[in-house]
């Protein structure tokens, strides 16, 4: 097997692993809950992200017939009194509807379930926070995701080329920076505008960690490209590749947009 093939294989493995890690550790990924009912394991997911253009339903799939319960919810972060709705059975599932919030608005909710008159642990009082966003057209969202994935793949590939002295690392540095700018600095703000109403909420306008970590990665790769224009400085490419890798290991949407219910303004820098 050629050295180039090994580079590509290693880059794909690193990229897929980091993308999956980021996806499943983010605060908007559905929370998976597993409990025991009548000595049987029952698992379901609780939504933590939803769009503003359709009703928000909590659906506990394949619920045992003995299970019933309620959902308590309130706006987050507020000191509102908890509101309560009952879970209704629809076939094999228990479902209910919660009120949709404005873009960047959040609800905090928890389940109170019981079976045979006994509470089901550890569900009771284990709160989940869901954030709402305006819908983003697929024509912008899909290219954004694709370009960011390609940028990460090329970054890992280029870093390996620099480490093992493959002369093509300069060309692939330019490609990496191009896809990173297109996906993160052009399409990224468009996605942000559609979802939460602002093009940019990172430095110096806000503390949105997603915007800020993208900015750091772009600066690192811009520096790597310029440092290698006239003379090989492979270390700069390795550093830039490591920076982007670290960026990808930071869960997506942390310290993102959040609606302040008192002022009606969207703020950034919140941990959830």
Buried (B, 14 or more C-beta within 10 A) or exposed (E): EEEEEEBBEBBEEBBEEBBEBBEEEBBBBBBEBEBEBEEEEBEBBBBBBBBBEEEBEBBBEEBBEEBBBBBBBBBBBEEEEEBEBEBEEEEEBBBBEBEBBBBBBBBBBBBBBBBEEEEBEEBBEEBBBBBBBBEBEEEBBEBBBBBBBBBBBBBBBBBBBBBEEBEEBBEBBBBBBBBBBBBBBEBBBBBBBBBBBBBBBBEEEBBBBBBBBBBBBBEBBBBBBEBBEEEBBBEBBBBBBBBBBBBBEBBBBBBBBBBBBEEEEBBBBBEB
